[in-house]
Amino acid sequence: MNIFIVKTKEEKERALRIRRTVFVDEQNVPLDEELDEHEDEAIHFLGELNGKAIAASRLRWVDGYGKLERICVLKNERGNGYGKQLIQAMEREIVKNGGQKAKLNAQKHAEKFYKQLGYQTVSDEFMDAGIPHVTMVKHLETDLTA
């Protein structure tokens, strides 16, 4: 999968379309919760396979952490390692910008996935958009390579 930071309005719309498909259509998250006031400040990522957009996410800087948000892969492409690749690209961007800590709010069902990538749960379970979540953090190595 080719992962890149969104630079154009068209690329951003493609990323938002993936997010709407996964979170709004599939998981019934209200559109006004999925698309929020942080869209313009965030760094958006898009993952393509053979020119087709299949994954998206965004990264923000919050309280000294690179905060990984809105991480999603289209349903028919899950289980192929693309989520891991997306997380690693976001972690590299955090380190590239001088960050050493990553944070995310994981859907409870994905907690094991993030633990396998080195994240530790630091919160009790909480609800977000009607879905159980936990907050997880990871200290990043400063020599992450592509």
C-alpha positions, 0 to 999 in steps of 0.5 A: 500500500502506498501511504502519503500525506494529503496535500490537495483538496481532492486527496482530502475528499478521498480520505474523508470518503473512506472515513464516511464509509467506515465510520458513518455508513458501517459503524453508524457514527453521526456525520457531525461527530465524524467530521469535526472542528479539527479537520483543518488543523490535522495532518491527513493520511491516505492509503492507496492500493493500485491507485484505489483509496482504501485507508485513511487517518489523521494526526494531530498534536495534543498535549505533547502527543502525536494523537492518531485519529480516525484510523480506518481501512475499507472492510474488504481490505482488512486483515492484510496488514494495511492498518499496521502500515498506516499506524507506522507511517503516522508514527514516523511522521510524529518522530520526523516532527520531533515527537516521542509519544503517540496516543490514540483512543482505540475502539475496544474491539481493536485494543489487542491490535494496538497492543501488538503494535506496542501501545499500552492502555491507560484508561478505563473503558469509555463511550465515544459515538456510542462505541466503547473505547480505551485510551492507549499510548506508546513511547516512540523510538527516535530512529524509526525508519521507513 
